[in-house]
Amino acid sequence: MKAMILRNTVNLVENNLPLELVDIDKPIPKDNELLIRVSVCGVCHTELDEIEGRTPPDSFPRILGHQVVGRVNQLGNSVNLFKTGDRVGVAWIYSSCGECRYCKEGNDNLCEKFKATGRDADGGYAEYMTVPESFAYHIPDVFSDSEAAPLLCAGAIGYRSLRLTNLKDGQNLGLTGFGASGHLVIKMARHMFPASNIYVFARSEKEREFAKELGAVWAGGIKDMAPEKLDAIIDTTPVWKPVVEALKNLNTQGRLVINAIRKEESDKDCLMDLNYPRDLWMEKEIKSVANVSRVDVVEFLKLSAEMRIKPEIQEYSLEEANRALLELKQGIIKGAKVLVVDH
């Protein structure tokens, strides 16, 4: 099979071709596993974190990619949930122990033995991949393969982030950064909280105009002050400066939810700009989002089908993965990027 593999972590500024196209044997499904013929795979900022070493793969070479849609090609022994030919998706969560208290309470994203698709196990930047059947999902018929791929990470993690805000209908919501996850969050927020106003902070005028097209009542730059205080803000950026700026816009008892696996270290000195009475006093709080659980994926796929969420997508061939990643690094974004693997 064809696959784009990462042999070592690299600095994308110095090496803008981190992945190598190779021809390797397709994997064989073990007990309770599915072999999936990959149709499409979304491109996520977390792949940049893997490539540049902020959350590196546990071994090399590694096939990245964790927003996978394809068809079940072969069943391992003892598979009960799927049959050959089923259309399925694979998300960031590849497996967990199933026995700890976090797994038992539905928060398997917090399991100490959590494994990530495309980091701790080979992912979807390839023609085939395997996954435990318990960590694969039926894809609603209302979505094409390319539309479904971003829902599995950008959408599901956005859904978890929105739940963690504890937002009530009518309260003001802010979104810092407006890429793949942000543009899906605004769609679900307008559905779940129709009386809430949404304010967007984005670095480019193009992103700000896009946000207003999708229903934001206001859109400004990262350092701008919103016309009203915000009861909750979701940060989806890869850096620290927007976090500091977002805190200035929080209302009393407001909550900032950071939706990022890792933050880049290049601007960490900006944290020295934190001002306790201005930014955290009056019971303001910061909460991180750790991974995504199976429950999040299942609930969000159901919600997105009901809402008929249609992500904005840009398609690339598998061989163009390096270009898609470099554009993501450079901030050339509108919606979500998707690799079309099976033409």
C-alpha positions as CSV (number, residue, x, y, z in Angstrom):
1,M,0.0,0.0,0.0
2,K,1.0,3.7,-0.4
3,A,1.6,5.6,2.8
4,M,3.1,9.0,3.8
5,I,5.5,8.2,6.7
6,L,7.3,10.4,9.2
7,R,10.8,9.0,9.9
8,N,11.9,11.6,12.5
9,T,10.7,14.8,14.1
10,V,11.8,17.9,12.1
11,N,11.5,21.7,12.2
12,L,9.1,22.6,9.5
13,V,10.8,25.9,9.0
14,E,13.9,24.1,8.0
15,N,12.3,21.1,6.3
16,N,9.0,21.5,4.6
17,L,8.9,17.9,3.3
18,P,8.6,16.0,6.6
19,L,6.7,13.1,5.2
20,E,7.9,10.5,2.6
21,L,5.7,8.6,0.2
22,V,6.5,4.9,0.4
23,D,5.1,1.6,-0.7
24,I,4.8,-0.9,2.3
25,D,2.8,-4.0,3.2
26,K,-0.7,-3.3,4.3
27,P,-1.3,-4.2,8.0
28,I,-3.1,-7.4,9.1
29,P,-6.0,-7.1,11.6
30,K,-5.5,-8.8,15.0
31,D,-8.3,-10.2,17.2
32,N,-11.1,-7.6,17.6
33,E,-9.6,-5.3,15.0
34,L,-10.8,-4.0,11.7
35,L,-8.7,-3.5,8.5
36,I,-10.0,-0.3,6.9
37,R,-9.4,0.8,3.3
38,V,-9.0,4.5,3.8
39,S,-11.1,6.8,1.7
40,V,-10.1,10.2,3.2
41,C,-8.1,11.5,6.2
42,G,-8.4,15.0,7.7
43,V,-5.3,17.1,8.4
44,C,-5.1,18.4,11.9
45,H,-2.8,20.9,13.7
46,T,-1.9,18.1,16.1
47,E,0.1,16.6,13.2
48,L,2.3,19.6,13.3
49,D,2.9,19.0,17.0
50,E,3.8,15.4,16.2
51,I,6.1,16.4,13.3
52,E,7.9,19.1,15.3
53,G,8.2,17.1,18.5
54,R,5.8,18.7,20.9
55,T,3.9,15.4,21.2
56,P,6.1,13.0,19.2
57,P,5.2,9.5,18.1
58,D,6.4,6.8,20.4
59,S,8.4,5.1,17.6
60,F,9.4,5.7,14.0
61,P,8.6,5.4,11.2
62,R,5.0,6.5,11.9
63,I,2.0,7.0,9.7
64,L,0.1,10.1,10.9
65,G,-3.6,11.0,10.6
66,H,-6.5,10.7,13.0
67,Q,-9.6,11.9,11.2
68,V,-10.1,8.8,9.1
69,V,-13.1,7.7,7.0
70,G,-13.1,4.4,5.0
71,R,-14.7,1.0,4.5
72,V,-14.1,-2.1,6.5
73,N,-12.0,-4.3,4.2
74,Q,-11.3,-7.3,6.5
75,L,-12.4,-8.5,10.0
76,G,-10.1,-9.8,12.7
77,N,-11.2,-12.7,14.8
78,S,-14.1,-12.0,17.3
79,V,-15.3,-8.8,15.6
80,N,-19.0,-8.3,16.4
81,L,-19.8,-4.6,15.8
82,F,-19.1,-4.3,12.1
83,K,-19.2,-6.2,8.9
84,T,-17.1,-6.0,5.7
85,G,-18.1,-3.0,3.6
86,D,-19.4,-0.9,6.5
87,R,-18.4,2.8,6.3
88,V,-16.5,3.7,9.5
89,G,-14.6,6.5,11.0
90,V,-11.5,6.6,13.3
91,A,-10.8,9.5,15.7
92,W,-7.9,10.7,17.8
93,I,-8.6,8.1,20.5
94,Y,-7.2,4.7,19.2
95,S,-7.5,2.7,22.4
96,S,-7.6,2.8,26.2
97,C,-7.3,0.3,29.0
98,G,-11.1,-0.1,29.5
99,E,-10.6,-0.9,33.2
100,C,-9.6,2.3,35.1
101,R,-12.1,4.6,36.7
102,Y,-11.8,7.1,33.9
103,C,-12.7,4.5,31.3
104,K,-15.6,3.2,33.4
105,E,-17.1,6.6,33.8
106,G,-16.9,7.4,30.1
107,N,-13.8,9.6,30.3
108,D,-11.5,7.2,28.5
109,N,-9.7,10.3,27.1
110,L,-8.1,10.6,30.5
111,C,-6.9,7.0,30.8
112,E,-3.2,6.7,31.6
113,K,-2.9,4.1,28.8
114,F,-4.6,6.3,26.2
115,K,-3.2,5.7,22.8
116,A,-3.6,8.2,20.0
117,T,-4.3,7.4,16.4
118,G,-1.4,8.5,14.1
119,R,0.9,9.0,17.1
120,D,1.0,5.8,19.2
121,A,-0.4,3.7,16.4
122,D,-0.4,4.1,12.6
123,G,-3.1,6.3,11.3
124,G,-4.9,7.3,8.1
125,Y,-2.2,8.9,5.9
126,A,-2.2,5.6,4.0
127,E,-4.4,3.4,1.9
128,Y,-5.1,1.0,4.8
129,M,-5.0,1.0,8.6
130,T,-6.2,-1.2,11.5
131,V,-8.1,-0.1,14.6
132,P,-9.8,-1.9,17.5
133,E,-13.5,-2.3,16.6
134,S,-14.5,-0.5,19.8
135,F,-12.8,2.6,18.7
136,A,-14.4,2.8,15.2
137,Y,-17.7,4.6,14.5
138,H,-20.5,4.3,12.0
139,I,-20.7,7.4,9.9
140,P,-24.1,8.9,9.3
141,D,-25.3,8.6,5.7
142,V,-26.0,12.4,5.4
143,F,-22.3,13.1,5.1
144,S,-19.8,12.5,2.3
145,D,-16.5,11.0,3.3
146,S,-14.7,14.3,3.1
147,E,-17.5,16.1,5.0
148,A,-17.3,13.4,7.8
149,A,-13.5,13.4,8.3
150,P,-13.3,16.8,10.1
151,L,-16.2,15.9,12.4
152,L,-14.1,13.1,13.9
153,C,-11.6,15.5,15.5
154,A,-12.2,19.2,14.9
155,G,-15.9,18.6,15.4
156,A,-15.7,16.2,18.3
157,I,-13.1,18.1,20.3
158,G,-15.0,21.3,19.6
159,Y,-18.1,19.6,21.0
160,R,-16.2,18.6,24.1
161,S,-14.8,22.1,24.5
162,L,-18.3,23.6,24.2
163,R,-19.6,21.3,26.8
164,L,-16.8,22.2,29.2
165,T,-17.6,25.9,29.0
166,N,-20.8,25.3,31.0
167,L,-22.4,27.9,28.8
168,K,-26.1,28.7,29.3
169,D,-28.3,29.9,26.5
170,G,-28.2,33.7,26.3
171,Q,-24.6,34.0,27.6
172,N,-21.8,35.4,25.5
173,L,-19.4,33.0,23.9
174,G,-16.0,33.9,22.4
175,L,-13.9,31.9,20.0
176,T,-10.1,32.6,19.7
177,G,-8.8,31.3,16.5
178,F,-11.0,30.3,13.6
179,G,-9.7,27.2,11.8
180,A,-11.2,23.7,11.4
181,S,-12.5,23.4,15.0
182,G,-13.6,27.0,15.4
183,H,-15.8,27.0,12.3
184,L,-17.6,23.9,13.5
185,V,-18.0,25.2,17.0
186,I,-19.8,28.3,15.8
187,K,-22.2,26.1,13.9
188,M,-23.0,23.8,16.8
189,A,-23.1,26.8,19.3
190,R,-25.7,28.6,17.2
191,H,-27.8,25.4,17.3
192,M,-27.4,24.5,21.0
193,F,-27.5,28.1,22.3
194,P,-29.6,30.1,19.9
195,A,-29.9,33.1,22.2
196,S,-26.2,33.5,22.8
197,N,-24.0,36.0,20.9
198,I,-20.7,34.7,19.5
199,Y,-17.6,36.8,19.3
200,V,-14.6,35.7,17.3
201,F,-10.9,36.7,17.6
202,A,-8.8,35.8,14.6
203,R,-5.5,36.9,13.2
204,S,-6.6,37.5,9.6
205,E,-9.3,39.6,8.0
206,K,-10.3,36.6,5.8
207,E,-10.9,34.4,8.9
208,R,-12.9,37.3,10.6
209,E,-15.1,37.7,7.5
210,F,-15.7,34.0,7.4
211,A,-16.7,34.0,11.1
212,K,-19.3,36.7,10.4
213,E,-20.6,34.8,7.4
214,L,-21.3,31.9,9.8
215,G,-23.1,34.0,12.4
216,A,-20.6,35.8,14.6
217,V,-22.0,39.1,15.8
218,W,-18.5,40.6,16.0
219,A,-15.1,39.6,14.8
220,G,-11.8,41.3,15.7
221,G,-8.1,40.7,16.0
222,I,-6.4,38.6,18.7
223,K,-5.6,41.7,20.8
224,D,-8.9,43.5,20.4
225,M,-11.4,44.0,23.2
226,A,-14.9,42.7,22.4
227,P,-17.8,45.2,22.8
228,E,-19.1,43.1,25.7
229,K,-17.6,40.8,28.4
230,L,-17.7,37.1,27.6
231,D,-19.0,34.4,29.8
232,A,-16.9,31.7,28.1
233,I,-14.1,31.6,25.6
234,I,-12.8,28.6,23.6
235,D,-9.1,29.0,22.5
236,T,-8.1,26.8,19.5
237,T,-4.8,28.5,18.7
238,P,-1.4,26.8,18.9
239,V,0.3,29.6,20.9
240,W,0.1,31.3,24.3
241,K,-0.5,35.0,23.4
242,P,-4.2,34.5,22.5
243,V,-4.8,32.9,25.9
244,V,-3.4,36.0,27.7
245,E,-5.5,38.3,25.5
246,A,-8.6,36.2,25.8
247,L,-8.5,36.4,29.6
248,K,-8.9,40.2,29.4
249,N,-12.3,39.7,27.7
250,L,-13.7,37.2,30.3
251,N,-16.6,38.2,32.5
252,T,-16.8,37.6,36.3
253,Q,-16.9,33.8,36.8
254,G,-16.1,33.3,33.2
255,R,-14.3,30.2,31.9
256,L,-11.6,30.0,29.3
257,V,-11.3,26.5,27.7
258,I,-8.1,25.7,25.9
259,N,-8.6,23.3,23.1
260,A,-5.1,22.2,22.2
261,I,-3.0,19.1,22.7
262,R,0.1,21.3,23.0
263,K,1.2,24.9,22.8
264,E,4.2,26.1,20.9
265,E,7.0,27.4,23.2
266,S,8.2,30.2,21.0
267,D,6.0,32.8,22.7
268,K,5.9,31.5,26.2
269,D,7.4,34.7,27.6
270,C,4.1,36.4,26.9
271,L,2.8,34.5,30.0
272,M,4.7,37.1,32.0
273,D,2.0,39.5,30.9
274,L,-0.6,37.8,33.0
275,N,-2.1,40.2,35.5
276,Y,-3.8,38.4,38.3
277,P,-6.4,41.1,39.4
278,R,-7.2,41.9,35.7
279,D,-7.1,38.4,34.2
280,L,-8.0,35.9,36.9
281,W,-9.6,37.7,39.8
282,M,-13.4,37.4,40.3
283,E,-13.4,33.7,40.1
284,K,-12.4,33.4,36.4
285,E,-10.9,30.1,35.5
286,I,-8.9,28.2,32.8
287,K,-9.7,24.7,31.9
288,S,-7.8,22.4,29.4
289,V,-9.4,19.9,27.0
290,A,-7.5,16.6,27.1
291,N,-8.0,14.5,24.0
292,V,-11.5,13.3,23.1
293,S,-13.6,10.4,24.5
294,R,-15.6,7.8,22.6
295,V,-18.7,9.3,24.1
296,D,-17.8,12.7,22.6
297,V,-17.4,11.2,19.1
298,V,-20.7,9.2,19.3
299,E,-22.7,12.1,20.6
300,F,-21.3,14.6,18.2
301,L,-21.8,12.4,15.1
302,K,-25.5,12.1,16.2
303,L,-25.8,15.8,16.8
304,S,-24.0,16.8,13.6
305,A,-26.4,14.5,11.6
306,E,-29.4,16.1,13.2
307,M,-28.0,19.6,12.5
308,R,-26.8,18.7,9.0
309,I,-23.5,20.3,9.8
310,K,-21.5,20.7,6.6
311,P,-17.8,21.5,7.2
312,E,-16.0,23.8,4.8
313,I,-13.3,21.6,3.3
314,Q,-10.2,21.9,1.1
315,E,-9.2,18.6,-0.6
316,Y,-5.7,17.4,-1.4
317,S,-4.3,14.1,-2.7
318,L,-2.4,11.8,-0.3
319,E,0.8,12.8,-2.2
320,E,0.1,16.4,-1.4
321,A,0.1,15.9,2.4
322,N,3.3,17.9,2.9
323,R,1.7,20.9,1.1
324,A,-1.4,20.7,3.2
325,L,0.6,20.6,6.4
326,L,2.8,23.5,5.3
327,E,-0.2,25.6,4.5
328,L,-1.7,24.8,7.9
329,K,1.6,25.8,9.5
330,Q,1.5,29.1,7.5
331,G,-2.1,29.8,8.5
332,I,-3.5,29.4,5.0
333,I,-6.8,28.0,6.2
334,K,-10.5,28.2,5.4
335,G,-12.4,25.4,7.2
336,A,-10.7,22.0,7.2
337,K,-8.1,20.3,5.1
338,V,-8.8,16.7,3.9
339,L,-6.5,14.2,2.1
340,V,-8.4,12.1,-0.5
341,V,-6.7,8.7,-0.4
342,D,-9.0,6.4,-2.3
343,H,-9.9,8.1,-5.6
